[in-house]
Amino acid sequence: MRKSKRLLIGIQVISDAIAIAASWILAGYLRFYVVPEGMLGSFKMFLQLVPLIIAMYIFFISRNNLYVEELEHSWRKETTKLVKSSYQAFLLLVITLYFLFSEKVSRIAIAIHFFMAVVFLVAERAVISSYIKDAYAKGRLTRRILLVGFGEKLAEYERALHSNQMQGIKIIGQYDGMGEPIGGSEQLIFPTLREVVTATNPDLVVIGYPGTEFERQEKMVAQGLDLLNEKVIMLPALPESYIGTQISDFHWIPMLHLNAADIGVFQRIAKRLFDVVAASFGILILSPLLLLLALLIKISSPGPVIYKQKRITRNEDIFTMYKFRSMRSDIPEDTEHWTEENDQRVTKIGRLMRKTSLDELPQLFNVLGGSMSLIGPRPERPELVKKFNGEIPGYRMRHRAKAGISGWAQVNGWRGNTSLERRIEFDLYYIRNWSFLFDIKIVLFTFLKGFLNENAY
């Protein structure tokens, strides 16, 4: 597998280089031969810059870990990293051309190249990924994995390896299982981890123990550090929401920053500008639909068109959230429970709006007013927040970010009458791993699959 891995990386590097060169040359050709007033001399200089352009892109693509094999290929993560790498290379290119080259390079051509490079790289990577998946499916490539330890985390990992998205995986056995076999794995008996690795030749060693077995895990990790040619990973006994948590040191003492997740001042300014522009555009485009829904609500049942409710946002501030009224106004509101399936309080037009999330559209005005963001943890009622703060560890940390119309939990299906703990895990993951591109991705996912949800009653 190691030889095959090096071959695959080589194919990726060559394919990326071809995509980058093609986008640069084609951008120059369009600028100097298709767009009027092109100059042949400038295009020749374009060709001379090809090696430099390739080197810049390959550097940033490698720096963003796009030449590292992962067990599960995620086109979303790969596309995000490709866009990031292209943007970094684009900035370096602009600076280099401005300060180090006396002859001016067409800004139009550079801009065309940037967009074409992203498209070409994404398309080329999709073809390569398809080839790799086909090779795994047909058994031409295999990832050999050795499980070390026992416990629920390792069992979860083993189950994930057998999901529908995973192919080409072979679990060669379980070492130090303490009589707790995982998924029917063969129990391997050897004096040391190095000896079992020598005998089985795995591509990946996965160490995982329950939190109560810290000393045993520590000894096995020490043995894992002695392995030179095998990749070793450890599954810590931590919640999923800790993904993205910072680890630093104080006088060489490791420190895990439990609640340090926060969006910086300049990032909040950029996020706010995006919210204002996007919400304004959304209200303008959707105004006919907003008027139609308001009319249908008014004629279908007595009561106000807009439903107002107190909710909690960033820093646990209370605000008034707007929604289209979807329930009968002559039945008292139940503030202790969420709406359930076939709830008699929901009107006919309200049921449709809830299923398609159209009742949330007035929250665009909350976004304009600054009490909400387009993307963030969904806001909850004050009485429920008070209850959950005392029952669920980490719930209060959700309020480090401004409440959102949509969020990472919602686009992954955790909304309505679903597990609150899982929803919080996704919210905290979002807060700890926030980026502007992450927000854009959630916006796209919202349009692709976030509006319709089987758990929205």
TIFIDREN-610275 format. One record per atom (N, C-alpha, C, O): x, y, z. Coordinates in steps of 0.05 Angstrom, whole numbers, plus 5000, padded with zeros to 4 digits. Layout:
REM TIFIDREN-610275
XYZ;...
***
This chain:
REM TIFIDREN-610275
501649765000;500050005000;501750255000;500950464988;504150245013;505750485015;506750574987;506850814982;507550374970;508350444943;506050564927;506350754913;503650444931;501350544917;500650824927;499850994911;501050874953;500551134964;502351344952;501351564945;504951284949;506751474937;506051524908;506251744898;505151314894;504251344866;501851524864;501751694846;499951494882;497551654882;498251944887;497152124874;499951994906;500852274912;502152394887;501752624880;503852234874;505152324849;503152404828;503452604814;501052234825;499052294805;497552544812;496952704794;496952584838;495552834846;497253084841;496253284831;499853064847;501553294842;501653364812;501453594805;502053164795;502253214767;499553314756;499553504740;497353204765;494753294756;494153584765;493153734749;494953644790;494553924799;496254114782;495254324775;498654034776;500454214761;499354254733;499454484722;498154044721;496954074694;494554264695;494254434678;492854234716;490554404719;491254694723;490054874711;493354744739;494255014744;495355144719;494755364712;497154994706;498355094681;496255154660;496355354646;494254964657;492155004637;490555254643;489855404624;489855294668;488255534675;489755784670;488655984661;492355784676;494056024671;494356084642;494056314633;495055884626;495455924597;492855994584;492756174567;490655864591;488055934579;487156214586;486056354569;487656294611;486956574619;488556774602;487456974593;491156714598;492756894581;491856894552;491857104540;491156664542;490156654515;487556814511;487256964492;485756774530;483256924528;483757224529;482457384515;485557304547;486057594550;487457714525;486757934517;489457574514;491057694493;490257624465;491357744446;488457434461;487657354434;484657384430;483757424408;483057364451;480257394449;479257674456;477757794441;480157774479;479458044487;481058244470;483458194465;479758454460;481058644443;483558774456;483758784480;485358864439;487759004447;489758834462;491358924478;489758564455;491758394467;494458434454;494658534432;496558354469;499358394459;500758124460;500757984481;502058044438;503457784436;505757774456;506157554468;507157984460;509457984479;508557924507;509957774521;506258024516;505257974543;504557684546;504957564567;503457554525;502757274527;505257104529;505256894543;507457174516;509957034518;510957034547;511956834557;510657264560;511557284588;509657114605;510557004625;507157094598;505256914612;506256634612;506256494632;507256544589;508256274586;510756234603;511156024615;512456434605;514856414620;514356394650;515956294665;512056494659;511356494687;510156224696;509656194720;509656044678;508255794685;509655644708;508255564727;512255594707;513555444729;513155584756;512755444776;513355854756;512955994782;510155964792;509755924816;508155984775;505355954783;504955674794;503655644815;505955474780;505555194790;506855154817;505655034835;509255264821;510655234846;509055364869;508855254891;507955604864;506355734885;503955574893;503355534917;502455474874;500055324879;500655064894;499454994913;502654914883;503354664896;504254704925;503654534942;505654914930;506554974957;504155004976;504054874997;502155164968;499955214986;498054964987;496854915008;497754824965;496154584965;497354374985;495954245000;500054354984;501354175002;501154265031;500754115050;501454535035;501354645062;498554605074;498354595099;496554595058;493754555068;493054255069;490654185070;495054085069;494753795073;492953655052;491353485059;493253745027;491753615006;493253394992;492253274973;495653335002;497153104992;497452895014;499352735014;495652905033;495652715055;493152535052;490952635050;493652275052;491352095048;489652075073;490752055095;487052095069;485152065091;483451815086;482951735064;482551695109;480951455106;478351505090;477551345074;477151735096;474651795083;474952055067;475652265078;474552045041;474852275024;472352455027;470152365023;472752705034;470652895036;471053115015;472853275017;469353114994;469653314973;469053594983;470053784972;467453615005;466953875016;469453995029;470154225024;470753835045;473253925057;475353985036;476754185037;475553805016;477553834995;477054084979;478954234973;474554134972;473854374957;474454624973;475554824962;473854624998;474454855016;477454905016;478355135014;479054695019;481954725021;483054814994;484954964993;481854724972;482754804945;482255104940;483955244930;479955194949;479255474946;481255644963;482255844955;481755544988;483555695006;486355694994;487755904994;487355474983;490055454971;490255644947;492255774944;488155644931;488155814907;488256104914;489656264902;486756174935;486656454944;489356544955;490256764949;490656364970;493256434981;495356464959;496956644959;495256274940;497156294917;496556544900;498456674891;494056614897;493256854882;494457104896;495557284882;494157124922;495257364937;498257374934;499357594929;499657144937;502557144935;503357224906;505357364902;501857134886;502457194858;502257494853;503957614841;500057614863;499657904859;501958064872;502958254860;502657984896;504858134910;507458094895;508958284892;508057854886;510557794872;510657954846;512758074840;508557954831;508558094805;508758394809;509958534792;507658494830;507658784835;510458884843;511359094833;511758734860;514358824871;516758724856;518858864856;516558494842;518958384830;519058384800;521158334788;516858464787;516758464758;516358744748;514358874756;518058844731;517759114720;515559124700;514259334697;515258914684;513158904664;510458834677;510258634691;508459004671;505858964683;504458724671;504558684647;503258564688;501658334679;498658404681;497858524700;497158324661;494358394659;492858304684;492858074691;491558494697;489958434720;487458274713;486558094728;486458324689;484158174680;484857874676;483357704684;487257834664;488157554660;488557414687;487957174690;489657554707;490157434733;487557354746;487257144758;485557534744;482957484756;481557244742;480457064756;481757234716;480657014701;481956754710;480656544714;484656764712;486156524720;485256424747;484956184751;484856604767;484056514794;481556344793;481456134805;479456444780;476956304779;477156044763;475955844770;478656054742;479055804726;480755604741;480255364739;482655694756;484355504772;482655354792;482955114795;480855494806;479055364825;477355154811;477154924820;476155224788;474455044774;476054804763;475154574766;478354854752;479954634740;480954444762;480954204759;481854564785;482854394807;480654214819;481053984824;478354334823;476054184834;475253964815;474853734824;475054024789;474253824769;476353604767;475653364766;478853684767;481053484765;481153304789;481553064787;480753424813;480753264837;478453064838;478652844849;476153154827;473852974826;474352734809;473552514816;475752764787;476452544769;478452354784;478052114783;480452464797;482452304811;481052154834;481551914838;479252284849;477852154871;476151934861;475851724874;474851964838;473251754826;474851514820;474051284824;477251564809;479151344803;479951194828;480050944828;480651344849;481551214874;479251054887;479750834896;476851164887;474551024898;474050764883;473450554895;474250774857;473850534840;476050324846;475450084847;478450414851;480650234857;480150094884;480749864887;479150254904;478550134930;476249934927;476249724939;474150014912;471849834909;472549574896;471349364902;474449574877;475149334863;477449184876;478348974866;478349284899;480449144914;483249184904;485149044913;483649364885;486349424876;488049574897;490449554897;486649714914;487949864936;486549784962;484049754963;488049754983;486949685009;488449835032;490849865031;486949925051;488050045075;487849845098;485649765106;490149755108;490249555130;490449705157;492249855161;488449645174;488249795199;488449605223;487149395224;490149675242;490449525267;489149675290;489849905295;487249545303;485949665327;487549585352;488249355356;488049785369;489449735394;487849845417;487250085418;487049665435;485549745459;482749635458;482149435446;480949785472;478149695474;476449935483;477550155488;473849895486;472150115496;470350225474;470550145451;468450405482;466450505464;467550675442;466550655419;469550835447;470651015426;471850845404;471450905380;473250635411;474450465390;472250305376;472450265352;470150235390;467950095377;466550275358;465750185336;466150535365;464950725347;466650755322;465550775300;469250765326;471050795303;470850555284;470750595260;470750315296;470450075279;467850075264;467849995240;465750165276;463150175262;463250375239;462150335218;464550605244;464750805224;466350705200;465850785177;468350535205;469950425183;468250255164;468950215141;466050145174;464349975158;461950115148;460049985139;461950385148;459650535137;459650515107;461650425095;457550605095;457250585066;459250745050;459950685028;460250965063;462051145049;464951035048;466551125032;465550835065;468250735067;468650485049;466950305049;470850475035;471550255018;474550205020;476050375027;475249955013;478149885014;479249865042;481749905045;477649815062;478549805090;478749505098;476849355093;480949435110;481249165121;482349185149;484649275153;480749105169;481649095196;483148835201;481948615199;485748855206;487348615208;487348485235;488448265239;486148625255;485948505282;485848705304;486048945299;485548615328;485448775352;487548685372;487648445379;489148875381;491248805400;490648935427;489549155429;491248785448;490748875476;487748935480;487049135492;486048755470;483148795473;482048725500;479648785505;483548605518;482748545545;480148385545;478448415563;479848205526;477448035525;474948175516;472748075520;475148415504;472848565494;473248595464;473948815454;472648385448;473048395419;471148605407;468848635415;472148745387;470648955373;469948855345;471748805329;467348845339;466448775312;467548515302;467848485278;467948315319;468948065310;471848065301;472647875287;473348265309;476148285300;477848055313;477347975335;479747955298;481547755308;483247865331;484348075328;483347715352;484947795376;487847715372;488447485369;489647915372;492447865367;494047865394;493748055410;495547665398;497147625423;500147655416;501247475404;501347875425;504147915422;505248055447;503748195461;507848025453;508948165476;508848465474;508348595494;509448575451;509548865448;508048955422;507448795405;507449215421;506049325398;507949315373;506949255351;510549355377;512349345355;512349065342;512449045317;512148855358;512148585347;509648525331;509748395310;507348625341;504848575326;504848725300;503748635280;505948965301;506149125276;508048995256;507448995232;510248885265;512048745247;510748505235;511248445211;509148365250;507848125240;505548175221;505048025203;504048405225;501648455210;501948665188;500348675169;504048835191;504649045171;502149225164;501249235142;501149365184;498849535179;499649805167;501949895169;497649935154;498150205144;497450415165;498450635165;495650345183;494750525204;494350375230;493150165231;495350495252;494950385279;493150575294;493750805297;490950475304;488950635319;488850545348;488150325354;489550725366;489650665395;487250805408;486751045405;485750645423;483450755438;482750605463;482650355462;482450745485;481750615511;479550785525;479251015519;478150665543;476250815560;477751015577;480150985582;476351225586;477651435602;478751325628;480651445639;477751105638;478650985663;481250835660;482550755680;482150795635;484550635630;486850815621;488250755601;487151045634;489151245626;491951125626;493551165607;492750995648;495450885650;496050685628;498150685616;494150505623;494550305602;494850445575;496450365559;493150645570;493350785545;496050935543;497250935521;496951055564;499451195564;501751015557;503551095541;501750765568;503950575561;503850495532;505850465519;501450455521;501150375493;501850605474;503050565453;501150855482;501951085466;505051105464;506151175444;506351045487;509251055487;510450855468;512450905455;509150615465;510050415446;509450515418;510950455399;507150655414;506450755388;508450965378;508850985354;509551115396;511551315388;514051195377;515551325363;514550945383;516950805374;516650705345;518650615333;514250705334;513850605307;514650815287;513851045289;516350735268;517450935249;515950945223;515751165211;514950735213;513850725186;510850705184;509650715163;509550685207;506650665208;505450915220;506451035238;503150995209;501751225219;500151135244;498750935243;500351285266;499051215291;497251445299;498051675300;494751375306;492951575316;491751475342;491551235347;490851665359;489651595385;486851715386;486451935377;484951565397;482251655401;481951745430;481451575447;482052005436;481752095463;478952065473;477052085457;478552015498;475851995510;474752265515;474452355538;474052405493;473052675494;470452695477;470152545458;468652885483;466352925467;467053025439;469153135435;465252985420;465753075392;466153375391;467653475374;464753525408;464853815407;467653925413;468154165408;469453765424;472153855429;473853865404;476053965405;472853765382;474253795357;474754085351;472854245351;477254165346;477854445341;478854585365;479754815364;478754455389;479754585413;482754625412;484154455403;483654855421;486454925420;488054785442;487154765465;490454695435;492354595455;494854765454;496054785432;495554875476;497955045477;499654955501;499154735512;501555115509;503155035532;503755275550;503755505541;504255225575;505155425594;507555305608;507355125624;509955415600;512455305610;512655005605;513354845622;511954925580;511954655571;509954475584;510154225583;507954595597;505754445609;503454455589;502354675584;502554225577;500354235558;497754345570;497054265593;496454515555;493854625565;491754595543;492254655520;489454495551;487154465533;485254695539;484154715561;484754865519;483055095523;480155015519;479154995497;478754975541;476054865540;474055055528;472354965512;474055305536;472055495527;473255745514;472055955516;475455705500;476855935488;475756005460;476556205448;473855845451;472755885424;471356155423;469556205439;472156325404;470856585401;471556685373;473556615361;469756855362;470256975336;471557245341;470357415356;473857305329;475257555333;473757795324;471657775310;474758025331;473358285325;473058325295;470958385285;475358295281;475258345252;473558135237;472258195217;473657885248;471957675236;468957735240;467357695223;468357845264;465557915269;464658145251;462358155243;466458335246;465758555228;465158445200;463158525187;466858255190;466458135164;463857975163;462357985144;463357835185;460857675187;458457855187;456357795174;458658075201;456358265202;455858395175;453558425167;457958465161;457558585134;456258385115;454458455100;457058135117;455857935100;452957895108;451257865090;452357895134;449557875143;447758095131;445558045121;448758345134;447158575125;446658555095;444358595086;448758505079;448458495050;446658265042;444858305026;447158025053;445557795045;442657815054;440857745039;442157915078;439457945088;437858155072;435558115065;439158375065;437958585049;437158475021;434958525011;439058335009;438558214983;436358004985;434657984967;436357845006;434257645010;431557765013;429557665001;431257975029;428658105033;427658215006;425258205000;429458334991;428658454965;427658244946;425658274933;429158024944;428457814925;425957664934;424257584917;425657624960;423457454970;420957614977;419057504987;421057874973;418758044981;416057954970;414057954985;415857864944;413257754935;412357514951;409957484957;414257334957;413557094973;412757175001;410857055012;414057365013;413357455040;410557565040;409057505059;409857725020;407157835019;405057625015;402857635027;405657424998;403757204993;403357035019;401056975025;405456975033;405156825057;403556975078;401956865093;404157235080;402657405099;399657405093;397957385111;398957415067;396157405059;394857145066;392657135076;396256925060;395156655065;394756615095;392756485103;396556705112;396256685141;393856845151;392356745168;393457075140;391357255148;388557145142;386757165158;388357025118;385656925110;385156645120;382856555119;387156495129;386856215137;386056185166;384755995173;386756375183;386056355212;386256625225;387956795217;384656675245;384756935259;387356965275;388456775285;388257215277;390657265293;392757425277;392357475253;394957505290;396957665276;398457495256;398657255258;399657635236;401257505215;403957425227;404957205222;405157605242;407757565253;407557475282;406157585298;408957255288;409157155315;411757245328;413857215316;411557365352;413857475365;414357305390;412557235405;416957245395;417657075418;420357155428;422157215413;420657155455;423257215467;425156975464;424456755469;427557035455;429656835451;432356945462;432557175468;434256755463;436956825474;438956825451;438956645435;440657025450;442757045430;445457075444;445856985467;447457185430;450157205440;450257345467;448757535472;452057245485;452357345512;449857315529;449457455549;448057135521;445557085534;443757325535;442157355554;443957505515;442157735513;439457635503;439257455486;437357755513;434657685505;433757875482;434258115483;432557765462;431557925439;428857815430;428057595438;427457965414;424857885403;425257765375;426057915357;424657515372;424957375346;422357375331;420257335343;422557425305;420157435288;419857185272;421857075261;417357085270;416756865253;413956905241;412357045253;413456785219;410656775209;409056595228;409956375235;406756685236;405056535255;404156275241;403056285219;404756055253;404055795242;402155635259;401455405253;401355755282;399555605301;397155775307;397056015303;395055645316;392655775323;393055965347;394555895365;391856205346;392256395367;390356375390;390556505410;388256185387;386256155408;386955925427;385455865445;389355805423;390255585441;392755685456;394655785443;392855665482;395155755497;397755625488;397855395481;399855785489;402555685481;403755505502;403555565526;404955285494;406355105512;409255175512;410655115493;410255305533;412955405534;414955195544;417355235545;413854955552;415654755564;416454535544;418354385550;415054525521;415654305503;415854415474;414654625468;417254265457;417354335429;414854225415;413454055425;414354325391;412154235375;412553945366;414753875358;410453775368;410753495361;409253435335;407653605326;409653195325;408353115300;405253115304;404353025325;403853205284;400853225284;399853395308;397753345318;401353595315;400553785336;398053935327;398054055306;395953915343;393354035336;393454345336;391654465324;395454455347;395654755348;396554865321;396055105316;397854705304;398954805279;396854825258;395254635254;396755045244;394755095222;395654945197;397954855195;393854935177;394554795152;396854935138;398854805130;396555195134;398755345121;401255345139;403455355129;400855335165;403055335184;404655075181;407155075184;403254855177;404654595174;406454595150;408654495150;405454715128;407054735103;409454915108;411754855100;409055145121;411255325126;413355205144;415755235140;412455055165;414354935183;416054715168;418454695172;414654565151;416054345137;418154455118;420254325114;417654695106;419454815087;421155035099;422655165085;420755085125;422255295140;421555575130;423055765136;419355605116;418555875106;417656055129;417756295127;416855935151;416056095174;418356245186;417956435202;420856165179;423256295191;424056555175;425756695184;422856595152;423756815134;423757095148;425557255143;421757165165;421857425178;424357475195;424957695202;425757255201;428157295217;430357445201;432357525212;429957475175;431757645159;431757925170;433858065169;429558015181;429358285194;430858285220;431958485228;430858055235;432558035259;435458055252;437058185266;436257935229;439057955220;439758245214;441858335221;437958385199;438558665193;438758835219;440459015221;437058765239;437158915264;439558855281;440159005300;440958635276;443358565290;442958375313;444958295327;440558285319;440158095341;440757805333;441157635350;440757755307;441357485297;443357505274;443857725263;444457275266;446257255243;444957055224;443156905232;445757045199;444756855181;445456565190;443856385189;447956535200;448956275209;449756295238;451256475246;448856095253;449656075282;447855875296;446055765283;448255825321;446555645336;443655755336;443255995340;441755575333;438955665334;438255775362;439055655382;436855995363;436256115390;434055955404;432255845392;434255955431;432355805447;430955995466;431856225470;428655915476;427056075495;428556105522;429955915530;428256325535;429656375561;429156155582;430956075596;426656065584;426055865604;427355605599;428155455617;427655535573;428955285566;432055315569;433355125577;433055555563;435955595566;436655575596;438755455602;435055685613;435555655642;435555365651;437255285667;433755215640;433554925646;435954775636;437154615651;436654815610;438854665598;441554745610;443354575611;441854995618;444355075630;445054915655;447354865660;443054835669;443454675693;443554375688;444354225706;442754285664;442653995659;444753895640;445753675642;445554065620;447353975599;449954115600;450054365596;452153975605;454854105605;455454235578;455154115557;456454475579;457254615555;455054765541;455554895520;452554745551;450354875536;450755175535;450155305514;451755295557;452055585557;454055685536;453855915528;455855515528;457955595509;456755655482;457955795466;454355555476;452955625451;452655925448;452556025425;452556065470;451956355469;454556525466;454456765471;456656395459;459056545451;458756645422;460356815414;456856545408;456356635380;453456745379;451756665394;453056925360;450357035356;448556825345;449356655328;446056815353;444056625343;443656655313;443956875303;443056435300;442856435271;440256325260;438856175274;439556405235;437156295222;437656005216;435955835219;440055945206;440855665201;443555615215;444855795223;444255355217;446655295231;447755015223;446454875208;450054945233;451354695226;449654455236;449554255222;448354485259;446654265269;444254235251;443454005245;443054455242;440654435226;441054305198;439554145190;443254385185;443754265158;444653975160;444653835140;445353885184;445953595188;443653445199;443953215208;441253565200;438853425208;438053435237;436153315245;439653585253;439153595282;437453845288;438454045297;434853815283;432954035289;430353905297;429853665294;428554075308;425953975316;426253775339;427753825358;424653565338;424553365360;426753155356;426252925352;429253245359;431553065357;433353105382;432753265399;435452945383;437252955406;438453225411;439853335394;437853345434;438853605441;441953585445;443353775438;442853365457;445753345462;447253345435;449353475433;446253195415;447553195389;447553475376;449453555363;445353615380;445153875368;447254065380;448454225366;447554035407;449554205420;452354135411;454054315408;452953875407;455553795397;456153935371;458354035367;454253945352;454654075327;454954375330;456554495316;453354495348;453554785352;456354855363;457555055354;457354705382;459954765393;462154715373;464154855373;461854515356;463754465335;463854705317;466054795309;461554825310;461455055293;462955295306;464555435293;462455335331;463655565345;466655535346;468155725342;467655285352;470455245355;471955245328;474355295327;470455195306;471755175280;470755385261;470855345236;469755605271;468555805253;470555925233;472855975240;469555965209;471056115189;468956225170;466756135169;469756425155;467856545135;467056335114;464756325106;468956175106;468355965086;466455755099;464755645084;466755705125;464855525138;462055635137;460155475132;461755895141;459056015139;457955985111;455555925107;459656035091;458756015063;457855725057;455855685044;459355535067;458655255063;455955185075;454355045063;455455295100;452855245113;450555375097;448355265095;451055615086;449055745070;448355575046;445955535039;450355465033;449855295009;448455045017;446554955004;449254915039;447854675049;444954735056;443154565052;444454975067;441755045074;439955055049;437654955050;440955155028;439455165003;439154884991;437154814979;441254714994;441154444983;439354254998;437954094986;439454265025;438054065040;436954175067;435754015082;437354425073;436654525099;433754615102;432754625125;432354675080;429654775083;427654555089;425854595106;427954325076;426154105080;427353915101;429653835099;425753845122;426753675143;424453515155;422353625162;424853255158;422753075167;422153125197;420053035207;424053255211;423653295240;422353565246;421953635269;421753725225;420553985228;417553955228;416353895208;416253995252;413353965255;412054235258;409554255261;
***
